[in-house]
Amino acid sequence: MVKLRLKRCGRKVGFYDPIKNQTYLNVPAILYFLEKGAQPTETVYDILKKAEVFKEFRLNQAKFN
């Protein structure tokens, strides 16, 4: 199983800096991996939920079904 993770040093999908409270998410890349079946870790799930990424994911799923 593929897990979505964020690292403090930054990656293509996004980064999270809890000290400065900064988050950058590459939403199209995240949606792509979620559609392919990737599972976010608990921390990433909370961050994505806060950023309302799952609303977009559900909208994309509804369009294709």
mmCIF file of the N, C-alpha and C atoms, coordinates in Angstrom:
data_MODEL
# 
_entry.id   MODEL 
# 
loop_
_atom_site.group_PDB 
_atom_site.id 
_atom_site.type_symbol 
_atom_site.label_atom_id 
_atom_site.label_alt_id 
_atom_site.label_comp_id 
_atom_site.label_asym_id 
_atom_site.label_entity_id 
_atom_site.label_seq_id 
_atom_site.pdbx_PDB_ins_code 
_atom_site.Cartn_x 
_atom_site.Cartn_y 
_atom_site.Cartn_z 
_atom_site.occupancy 
_atom_site.B_iso_or_equiv 
_atom_site.pdbx_formal_charge 
_atom_site.auth_seq_id 
_atom_site.auth_comp_id 
_atom_site.auth_asym_id 
_atom_site.auth_atom_id 
_atom_site.pdbx_PDB_model_num 
ATOM 1   N N  . MET A 1 1  ? 0.834   -1.168 0.000   1.00 0.00 ? 1  MET A N  1 
ATOM 2   C CA . MET A 1 1  ? 0.000   0.000  0.000   1.00 0.00 ? 1  MET A CA 1 
ATOM 3   C C  . MET A 1 1  ? 0.884   1.239  0.000   1.00 0.00 ? 1  MET A C  1 
ATOM 4   N N  . VAL A 1 2  ? 0.513   2.202  -0.794  1.00 0.00 ? 2  VAL A N  1 
ATOM 5   C CA . VAL A 1 2  ? 1.245   3.460  -0.883  1.00 0.00 ? 2  VAL A CA 1 
ATOM 6   C C  . VAL A 1 2  ? 0.660   4.425  0.140   1.00 0.00 ? 2  VAL A C  1 
ATOM 7   N N  . LYS A 1 3  ? 1.532   5.084  0.905   1.00 0.00 ? 3  LYS A N  1 
ATOM 8   C CA . LYS A 1 3  ? 1.111   6.065  1.901   1.00 0.00 ? 3  LYS A CA 1 
ATOM 9   C C  . LYS A 1 3  ? 1.533   7.453  1.456   1.00 0.00 ? 3  LYS A C  1 
ATOM 10  N N  . LEU A 1 4  ? 0.644   8.420  1.624   1.00 0.00 ? 4  LEU A N  1 
ATOM 11  C CA . LEU A 1 4  ? 0.991   9.823  1.379   1.00 0.00 ? 4  LEU A CA 1 
ATOM 12  C C  . LEU A 1 4  ? 1.588   10.385 2.659   1.00 0.00 ? 4  LEU A C  1 
ATOM 13  N N  . ARG A 1 5  ? 2.781   10.950 2.551   1.00 0.00 ? 5  ARG A N  1 
ATOM 14  C CA . ARG A 1 5  ? 3.466   11.543 3.693   1.00 0.00 ? 5  ARG A CA 1 
ATOM 15  C C  . ARG A 1 5  ? 3.975   12.909 3.301   1.00 0.00 ? 5  ARG A C  1 
ATOM 16  N N  . LEU A 1 6  ? 4.127   13.766 4.268   1.00 0.00 ? 6  LEU A N  1 
ATOM 17  C CA . LEU A 1 6  ? 4.732   15.083 4.047   1.00 0.00 ? 6  LEU A CA 1 
ATOM 18  C C  . LEU A 1 6  ? 5.984   15.156 4.897   1.00 0.00 ? 6  LEU A C  1 
ATOM 19  N N  . LYS A 1 7  ? 7.018   15.755 4.336   1.00 0.00 ? 7  LYS A N  1 
ATOM 20  C CA . LYS A 1 7  ? 8.255   15.925 5.083   1.00 0.00 ? 7  LYS A CA 1 
ATOM 21  C C  . LYS A 1 7  ? 8.496   17.405 5.307   1.00 0.00 ? 7  LYS A C  1 
ATOM 22  N N  . ARG A 1 8  ? 9.189   17.694 6.373   1.00 0.00 ? 8  ARG A N  1 
ATOM 23  C CA . ARG A 1 8  ? 9.468   19.099 6.686   1.00 0.00 ? 8  ARG A CA 1 
ATOM 24  C C  . ARG A 1 8  ? 10.352  19.757 5.641   1.00 0.00 ? 8  ARG A C  1 
ATOM 25  N N  . CYS A 1 9  ? 11.192  19.000 4.985   1.00 0.00 ? 9  CYS A N  1 
ATOM 26  C CA . CYS A 1 9  ? 12.107  19.587 4.009   1.00 0.00 ? 9  CYS A CA 1 
ATOM 27  C C  . CYS A 1 9  ? 11.420  19.857 2.674   1.00 0.00 ? 9  CYS A C  1 
ATOM 28  N N  . GLY A 1 10 ? 10.214  19.357 2.480   1.00 0.00 ? 10 GLY A N  1 
ATOM 29  C CA . GLY A 1 10 ? 9.475   19.642 1.258   1.00 0.00 ? 10 GLY A CA 1 
ATOM 30  C C  . GLY A 1 10 ? 9.624   18.546 0.218   1.00 0.00 ? 10 GLY A C  1 
ATOM 31  N N  . ARG A 1 11 ? 8.567   18.308 -0.502  1.00 0.00 ? 11 ARG A N  1 
ATOM 32  C CA . ARG A 1 11 ? 8.529   17.320 -1.575  1.00 0.00 ? 11 ARG A CA 1 
ATOM 33  C C  . ARG A 1 11 ? 7.625   17.836 -2.680  1.00 0.00 ? 11 ARG A C  1 
ATOM 34  N N  . LYS A 1 12 ? 7.433   17.042 -3.713  1.00 0.00 ? 12 LYS A N  1 
ATOM 35  C CA . LYS A 1 12 ? 6.605   17.450 -4.843  1.00 0.00 ? 12 LYS A CA 1 
ATOM 36  C C  . LYS A 1 12 ? 5.146   17.639 -4.451  1.00 0.00 ? 12 LYS A C  1 
ATOM 37  N N  . VAL A 1 13 ? 4.633   16.810 -3.536  1.00 0.00 ? 13 VAL A N  1 
ATOM 38  C CA . VAL A 1 13 ? 3.216   16.873 -3.174  1.00 0.00 ? 13 VAL A CA 1 
ATOM 39  C C  . VAL A 1 13 ? 2.949   17.954 -2.150  1.00 0.00 ? 13 VAL A C  1 
ATOM 40  N N  . GLY A 1 14 ? 3.907   18.253 -1.275  1.00 0.00 ? 14 GLY A N  1 
ATOM 41  C CA . GLY A 1 14 ? 3.699   19.322 -0.309  1.00 0.00 ? 14 GLY A CA 1 
ATOM 42  C C  . GLY A 1 14 ? 4.652   19.232 0.856   1.00 0.00 ? 14 GLY A C  1 
ATOM 43  N N  . PHE A 1 15 ? 4.596   20.247 1.716   1.00 0.00 ? 15 PHE A N  1 
ATOM 44  C CA . PHE A 1 15 ? 5.400   20.222 2.934   1.00 0.00 ? 15 PHE A CA 1 
ATOM 45  C C  . PHE A 1 15 ? 4.606   20.875 4.055   1.00 0.00 ? 15 PHE A C  1 
ATOM 46  N N  . TYR A 1 16 ? 5.019   20.579 5.273   1.00 0.00 ? 16 TYR A N  1 
ATOM 47  C CA . TYR A 1 16 ? 4.368   21.094 6.460   1.00 0.00 ? 16 TYR A CA 1 
ATOM 48  C C  . TYR A 1 16 ? 5.440   21.460 7.468   1.00 0.00 ? 16 TYR A C  1 
ATOM 49  N N  . ASP A 1 17 ? 5.401   22.695 7.944   1.00 0.00 ? 17 ASP A N  1 
ATOM 50  C CA . ASP A 1 17 ? 6.343   23.150 8.955   1.00 0.00 ? 17 ASP A CA 1 
ATOM 51  C C  . ASP A 1 17 ? 5.543   23.531 10.196  1.00 0.00 ? 17 ASP A C  1 
ATOM 52  N N  . PRO A 1 18 ? 5.502   22.644 11.206  1.00 0.00 ? 18 PRO A N  1 
ATOM 53  C CA . PRO A 1 18 ? 4.678   22.927 12.380  1.00 0.00 ? 18 PRO A CA 1 
ATOM 54  C C  . PRO A 1 18 ? 5.201   24.090 13.223  1.00 0.00 ? 18 PRO A C  1 
ATOM 55  N N  . ILE A 1 19 ? 6.476   24.383 13.146  1.00 0.00 ? 19 ILE A N  1 
ATOM 56  C CA . ILE A 1 19 ? 7.034   25.471 13.943  1.00 0.00 ? 19 ILE A CA 1 
ATOM 57  C C  . ILE A 1 19 ? 6.561   26.825 13.416  1.00 0.00 ? 19 ILE A C  1 
ATOM 58  N N  . LYS A 1 20 ? 6.648   27.002 12.098  1.00 0.00 ? 20 LYS A N  1 
ATOM 59  C CA . LYS A 1 20 ? 6.192   28.254 11.484  1.00 0.00 ? 20 LYS A CA 1 
ATOM 60  C C  . LYS A 1 20 ? 4.716   28.202 11.098  1.00 0.00 ? 20 LYS A C  1 
ATOM 61  N N  . ASN A 1 21 ? 4.100   27.035 11.292  1.00 0.00 ? 21 ASN A N  1 
ATOM 62  C CA . ASN A 1 21 ? 2.702   26.810 10.934  1.00 0.00 ? 21 ASN A CA 1 
ATOM 63  C C  . ASN A 1 21 ? 2.464   27.106 9.450   1.00 0.00 ? 21 ASN A C  1 
ATOM 64  N N  . GLN A 1 22 ? 3.351   26.610 8.602   1.00 0.00 ? 22 GLN A N  1 
ATOM 65  C CA . GLN A 1 22 ? 3.247   26.788 7.162   1.00 0.00 ? 22 GLN A CA 1 
ATOM 66  C C  . GLN A 1 22 ? 2.933   25.447 6.505   1.00 0.00 ? 22 GLN A C  1 
ATOM 67  N N  . THR A 1 23 ? 2.047   25.485 5.534   1.00 0.00 ? 23 THR A N  1 
ATOM 68  C CA . THR A 1 23 ? 1.694   24.291 4.786   1.00 0.00 ? 23 THR A CA 1 
ATOM 69  C C  . THR A 1 23 ? 1.616   24.649 3.316   1.00 0.00 ? 23 THR A C  1 
ATOM 70  N N  . TYR A 1 24 ? 2.211   23.813 2.476   1.00 0.00 ? 24 TYR A N  1 
ATOM 71  C CA . TYR A 1 24 ? 2.067   23.942 1.030   1.00 0.00 ? 24 TYR A CA 1 
ATOM 72  C C  . TYR A 1 24 ? 1.624   22.593 0.508   1.00 0.00 ? 24 TYR A C  1 
ATOM 73  N N  . LEU A 1 25 ? 0.510   22.575 -0.210  1.00 0.00 ? 25 LEU A N  1 
ATOM 74  C CA . LEU A 1 25 ? -0.010  21.330 -0.761  1.00 0.00 ? 25 LEU A CA 1 
ATOM 75  C C  . LEU A 1 25 ? -0.170  21.465 -2.266  1.00 0.00 ? 25 LEU A C  1 
ATOM 76  N N  . ASN A 1 26 ? 0.346   20.502 -2.989  1.00 0.00 ? 26 ASN A N  1 
ATOM 77  C CA . ASN A 1 26 ? 0.142   20.429 -4.428  1.00 0.00 ? 26 ASN A CA 1 
ATOM 78  C C  . ASN A 1 26 ? -1.128  19.593 -4.622  1.00 0.00 ? 26 ASN A C  1 
ATOM 79  N N  . VAL A 1 27 ? -2.273  20.265 -4.589  1.00 0.00 ? 27 VAL A N  1 
ATOM 80  C CA . VAL A 1 27 ? -3.563  19.586 -4.576  1.00 0.00 ? 27 VAL A CA 1 
ATOM 81  C C  . VAL A 1 27 ? -3.773  18.691 -5.794  1.00 0.00 ? 27 VAL A C  1 
ATOM 82  N N  . PRO A 1 28 ? -3.454  19.118 -7.029  1.00 0.00 ? 28 PRO A N  1 
ATOM 83  C CA . PRO A 1 28 ? -3.633  18.193 -8.160  1.00 0.00 ? 28 PRO A CA 1 
ATOM 84  C C  . PRO A 1 28 ? -2.833  16.899 -8.008  1.00 0.00 ? 28 PRO A C  1 
ATOM 85  N N  . ALA A 1 29 ? -1.618  16.984 -7.499  1.00 0.00 ? 29 ALA A N  1 
ATOM 86  C CA . ALA A 1 29 ? -0.811  15.774 -7.301  1.00 0.00 ? 29 ALA A CA 1 
ATOM 87  C C  . ALA A 1 29 ? -1.405  14.907 -6.198  1.00 0.00 ? 29 ALA A C  1 
ATOM 88  N N  . ILE A 1 30 ? -1.899  15.523 -5.141  1.00 0.00 ? 30 ILE A N  1 
ATOM 89  C CA . ILE A 1 30 ? -2.514  14.766 -4.050  1.00 0.00 ? 30 ILE A CA 1 
ATOM 90  C C  . ILE A 1 30 ? -3.759  14.051 -4.548  1.00 0.00 ? 30 ILE A C  1 
ATOM 91  N N  . LEU A 1 31 ? -4.598  14.754 -5.306  1.00 0.00 ? 31 LEU A N  1 
ATOM 92  C CA . LEU A 1 31 ? -5.801  14.127 -5.849  1.00 0.00 ? 31 LEU A CA 1 
ATOM 93  C C  . LEU A 1 31 ? -5.456  12.969 -6.777  1.00 0.00 ? 31 LEU A C  1 
ATOM 94  N N  . TYR A 1 32 ? -4.406  13.129 -7.565  1.00 0.00 ? 32 TYR A N  1 
ATOM 95  C CA . TYR A 1 32 ? -3.971  12.062 -8.472  1.00 0.00 ? 32 TYR A CA 1 
ATOM 96  C C  . TYR A 1 32 ? -3.614  10.802 -7.683  1.00 0.00 ? 32 TYR A C  1 
ATOM 97  N N  . PHE A 1 33 ? -2.820  10.958 -6.627  1.00 0.00 ? 33 PHE A N  1 
ATOM 98  C CA . PHE A 1 33 ? -2.407  9.798  -5.850  1.00 0.00 ? 33 PHE A CA 1 
ATOM 99  C C  . PHE A 1 33 ? -3.578  9.178  -5.081  1.00 0.00 ? 33 PHE A C  1 
ATOM 100 N N  . LEU A 1 34 ? -4.485  10.014 -4.583  1.00 0.00 ? 34 LEU A N  1 
ATOM 101 C CA . LEU A 1 34 ? -5.659  9.476  -3.893  1.00 0.00 ? 34 LEU A CA 1 
ATOM 102 C C  . LEU A 1 34 ? -6.526  8.663  -4.847  1.00 0.00 ? 34 LEU A C  1 
ATOM 103 N N  . GLU A 1 35 ? -6.662  9.143  -6.098  1.00 0.00 ? 35 GLU A N  1 
ATOM 104 C CA . GLU A 1 35 ? -7.438  8.407  -7.094  1.00 0.00 ? 35 GLU A CA 1 
ATOM 105 C C  . GLU A 1 35 ? -6.801  7.064  -7.435  1.00 0.00 ? 35 GLU A C  1 
ATOM 106 N N  . LYS A 1 36 ? -5.483  6.987  -7.327  1.00 0.00 ? 36 LYS A N  1 
ATOM 107 C CA . LYS A 1 36 ? -4.766  5.742  -7.616  1.00 0.00 ? 36 LYS A CA 1 
ATOM 108 C C  . LYS A 1 36 ? -4.777  4.787  -6.427  1.00 0.00 ? 36 LYS A C  1 
ATOM 109 N N  . GLY A 1 37 ? -5.358  5.215  -5.288  1.00 0.00 ? 37 GLY A N  1 
ATOM 110 C CA . GLY A 1 37 ? -5.492  4.330  -4.143  1.00 0.00 ? 37 GLY A CA 1 
ATOM 111 C C  . GLY A 1 37 ? -4.529  4.585  -3.004  1.00 0.00 ? 37 GLY A C  1 
ATOM 112 N N  . ALA A 1 38 ? -3.737  5.645  -3.062  1.00 0.00 ? 38 ALA A N  1 
ATOM 113 C CA . ALA A 1 38 ? -2.806  5.948  -1.969  1.00 0.00 ? 38 ALA A CA 1 
ATOM 114 C C  . ALA A 1 38 ? -3.593  6.320  -0.720  1.00 0.00 ? 38 ALA A C  1 
ATOM 115 N N  . GLN A 1 39 ? -3.081  5.921  0.432   1.00 0.00 ? 39 GLN A N  1 
ATOM 116 C CA . GLN A 1 39 ? -3.720  6.203  1.709   1.00 0.00 ? 39 GLN A CA 1 
ATOM 117 C C  . GLN A 1 39 ? -2.869  7.214  2.485   1.00 0.00 ? 39 GLN A C  1 
ATOM 118 N N  . PRO A 1 40 ? -3.462  8.310  2.954   1.00 0.00 ? 40 PRO A N  1 
ATOM 119 C CA . PRO A 1 40 ? -2.691  9.274  3.753   1.00 0.00 ? 40 PRO A CA 1 
ATOM 120 C C  . PRO A 1 40 ? -2.452  8.743  5.155   1.00 0.00 ? 40 PRO A C  1 
ATOM 121 N N  . THR A 1 41 ? -1.338  9.139  5.749   1.00 0.00 ? 41 THR A N  1 
ATOM 122 C CA . THR A 1 41 ? -1.095  8.819  7.152   1.00 0.00 ? 41 THR A CA 1 
ATOM 123 C C  . THR A 1 41 ? -2.091  9.627  7.993   1.00 0.00 ? 41 THR A C  1 
ATOM 124 N N  . GLU A 1 42 ? -2.169  9.335  9.277   1.00 0.00 ? 42 GLU A N  1 
ATOM 125 C CA . GLU A 1 42 ? -3.131  10.037 10.130  1.00 0.00 ? 42 GLU A CA 1 
ATOM 126 C C  . GLU A 1 42 ? -2.878  11.541 10.155  1.00 0.00 ? 42 GLU A C  1 
ATOM 127 N N  . THR A 1 43 ? -1.620  11.931 10.255  1.00 0.00 ? 43 THR A N  1 
ATOM 128 C CA . THR A 1 43 ? -1.276  13.351 10.297  1.00 0.00 ? 43 THR A CA 1 
ATOM 129 C C  . THR A 1 43 ? -1.618  14.033 8.977   1.00 0.00 ? 43 THR A C  1 
ATOM 130 N N  . VAL A 1 44 ? -1.269  13.392 7.877   1.00 0.00 ? 44 VAL A N  1 
ATOM 131 C CA . VAL A 1 44 ? -1.567  13.965 6.561   1.00 0.00 ? 44 VAL A CA 1 
ATOM 132 C C  . VAL A 1 44 ? -3.074  14.025 6.353   1.00 0.00 ? 44 VAL A C  1 
ATOM 133 N N  . TYR A 1 45 ? -3.788  13.013 6.812   1.00 0.00 ? 45 TYR A N  1 
ATOM 134 C CA . TYR A 1 45 ? -5.243  13.017 6.702   1.00 0.00 ? 45 TYR A CA 1 
ATOM 135 C C  . TYR A 1 45 ? -5.822  14.245 7.395   1.00 0.00 ? 45 TYR A C  1 
ATOM 136 N N  . ASP A 1 46 ? -5.339  14.549 8.597   1.00 0.00 ? 46 ASP A N  1 
ATOM 137 C CA . ASP A 1 46 ? -5.818  15.719 9.336   1.00 0.00 ? 46 ASP A CA 1 
ATOM 138 C C  . ASP A 1 46 ? -5.519  17.017 8.589   1.00 0.00 ? 46 ASP A C  1 
ATOM 139 N N  . ILE A 1 47 ? -4.319  17.103 8.012   1.00 0.00 ? 47 ILE A N  1 
ATOM 140 C CA . ILE A 1 47 ? -3.940  18.305 7.260   1.00 0.00 ? 47 ILE A CA 1 
ATOM 141 C C  . ILE A 1 47 ? -4.795  18.457 6.013   1.00 0.00 ? 47 ILE A C  1 
ATOM 142 N N  . LEU A 1 48 ? -5.011  17.355 5.287   1.00 0.00 ? 48 LEU A N  1 
ATOM 143 C CA . LEU A 1 48 ? -5.831  17.400 4.073   1.00 0.00 ? 48 LEU A CA 1 
ATOM 144 C C  . LEU A 1 48 ? -7.281  17.718 4.400   1.00 0.00 ? 48 LEU A C  1 
ATOM 145 N N  . LYS A 1 49 ? -7.771  17.199 5.506   1.00 0.00 ? 49 LYS A N  1 
ATOM 146 C CA . LYS A 1 49 ? -9.140  17.476 5.926   1.00 0.00 ? 49 LYS A CA 1 
ATOM 147 C C  . LYS A 1 49 ? -9.303  18.954 6.254   1.00 0.00 ? 49 LYS A C  1 
ATOM 148 N N  . LYS A 1 50 ? -8.314  19.514 6.948   1.00 0.00 ? 50 LYS A N  1 
ATOM 149 C CA . LYS A 1 50 ? -8.344  20.935 7.300   1.00 0.00 ? 50 LYS A CA 1 
ATOM 150 C C  . LYS A 1 50 ? -8.302  21.810 6.047   1.00 0.00 ? 50 LYS A C  1 
ATOM 151 N N  . ALA A 1 51 ? -7.569  21.377 5.021   1.00 0.00 ? 51 ALA A N  1 
ATOM 152 C CA . ALA A 1 51 ? -7.454  22.126 3.771   1.00 0.00 ? 51 ALA A CA 1 
ATOM 153 C C  . ALA A 1 51 ? -8.600  21.824 2.805   1.00 0.00 ? 51 ALA A C  1 
ATOM 154 N N  . GLU A 1 52 ? -9.545  20.983 3.231   1.00 0.00 ? 52 GLU A N  1 
ATOM 155 C CA . GLU A 1 52 ? -10.727 20.629 2.444   1.00 0.00 ? 52 GLU A CA 1 
ATOM 156 C C  . GLU A 1 52 ? -10.388 19.959 1.115   1.00 0.00 ? 52 GLU A C  1 
ATOM 157 N N  . VAL A 1 53 ? -9.316  19.190 1.098   1.00 0.00 ? 53 VAL A N  1 
ATOM 158 C CA . VAL A 1 53 ? -8.919  18.471 -0.113  1.00 0.00 ? 53 VAL A CA 1 
ATOM 159 C C  . VAL A 1 53 ? -9.889  17.334 -0.395  1.00 0.00 ? 53 VAL A C  1 
ATOM 160 N N  . PHE A 1 54 ? -10.443 16.729 0.649   1.00 0.00 ? 54 PHE A N  1 
ATOM 161 C CA . PHE A 1 54 ? -11.340 15.596 0.444   1.00 0.00 ? 54 PHE A CA 1 
ATOM 162 C C  . PHE A 1 54 ? -12.652 16.008 -0.204  1.00 0.00 ? 54 PHE A C  1 
ATOM 163 N N  . LYS A 1 55 ? -13.055 17.265 -0.035  1.00 0.00 ? 55 LYS A N  1 
ATOM 164 C CA . LYS A 1 55 ? -14.246 17.751 -0.741  1.00 0.00 ? 55 LYS A CA 1 
ATOM 165 C C  . LYS A 1 55 ? -14.008 17.732 -2.242  1.00 0.00 ? 55 LYS A C  1 
ATOM 166 N N  . GLU A 1 56 ? -12.815 18.185 -2.661  1.00 0.00 ? 56 GLU A N  1 
ATOM 167 C CA . GLU A 1 56 ? -12.474 18.153 -4.084  1.00 0.00 ? 56 GLU A CA 1 
ATOM 168 C C  . GLU A 1 56 ? -12.354 16.721 -4.585  1.00 0.00 ? 56 GLU A C  1 
ATOM 169 N N  . PHE A 1 57 ? -11.812 15.841 -3.740  1.00 0.00 ? 57 PHE A N  1 
ATOM 170 C CA . PHE A 1 57 ? -11.661 14.439 -4.115  1.00 0.00 ? 57 PHE A CA 1 
ATOM 171 C C  . PHE A 1 57 ? -13.032 13.808 -4.353  1.00 0.00 ? 57 PHE A C  1 
ATOM 172 N N  . ARG A 1 58 ? -13.983 14.088 -3.477  1.00 0.00 ? 58 ARG A N  1 
ATOM 173 C CA . ARG A 1 58 ? -15.337 13.541 -3.647  1.00 0.00 ? 58 ARG A CA 1 
ATOM 174 C C  . ARG A 1 58 ? -16.004 14.116 -4.890  1.00 0.00 ? 58 ARG A C  1 
ATOM 175 N N  . LEU A 1 59 ? -15.779 15.399 -5.168  1.00 0.00 ? 59 LEU A N  1 
ATOM 176 C CA . LEU A 1 59 ? -16.335 15.993 -6.384  1.00 0.00 ? 59 LEU A CA 1 
ATOM 177 C C  . LEU A 1 59 ? -15.772 15.327 -7.631  1.00 0.00 ? 59 LEU A C  1 
ATOM 178 N N  . ASN A 1 60 ? -14.463 15.059 -7.629  1.00 0.00 ? 60 ASN A N  1 
ATOM 179 C CA . ASN A 1 60 ? -13.841 14.394 -8.774  1.00 0.00 ? 60 ASN A CA 1 
ATOM 180 C C  . ASN A 1 60 ? -14.369 12.977 -8.918  1.00 0.00 ? 60 ASN A C  1 
ATOM 181 N N  . GLN A 1 61 ? -14.578 12.272 -7.822  1.00 0.00 ? 61 GLN A N  1 
ATOM 182 C CA . GLN A 1 61 ? -15.099 10.916 -7.868  1.00 0.00 ? 61 GLN A CA 1 
ATOM 183 C C  . GLN A 1 61 ? -16.529 10.909 -8.432  1.00 0.00 ? 61 GLN A C  1 
ATOM 184 N N  . ALA A 1 62 ? -17.317 11.902 -8.052  1.00 0.00 ? 62 ALA A N  1 
ATOM 185 C CA . ALA A 1 62 ? -18.703 11.988 -8.544  1.00 0.00 ? 62 ALA A CA 1 
ATOM 186 C C  . ALA A 1 62 ? -18.743 12.268 -10.038 1.00 0.00 ? 62 ALA A C  1 
ATOM 187 N N  . LYS A 1 63 ? -17.793 13.029 -10.544 1.00 0.00 ? 63 LYS A N  1 
ATOM 188 C CA . LYS A 1 63 ? -17.760 13.340 -11.976 1.00 0.00 ? 63 LYS A CA 1 
ATOM 189 C C  . LYS A 1 63 ? -17.467 12.099 -12.811 1.00 0.00 ? 63 LYS A C  1 
ATOM 190 N N  . PHE A 1 64 ? -16.599 11.222 -12.303 1.00 0.00 ? 64 PHE A N  1 
ATOM 191 C CA . PHE A 1 64 ? -16.197 10.061 -13.069 1.00 0.00 ? 64 PHE A CA 1 
ATOM 192 C C  . PHE A 1 64 ? -17.151 8.887  -12.922 1.00 0.00 ? 64 PHE A C  1 
ATOM 193 N N  . ASN A 1 65 ? -18.034 8.935  -11.931 1.00 0.00 ? 65 ASN A N  1 
ATOM 194 C CA . ASN A 1 65 ? -18.970 7.813  -11.723 1.00 0.00 ? 65 ASN A CA 1 
ATOM 195 C C  . ASN A 1 65 ? -20.290 8.071  -12.371 1.00 0.00 ? 65 ASN A C  1 
# 
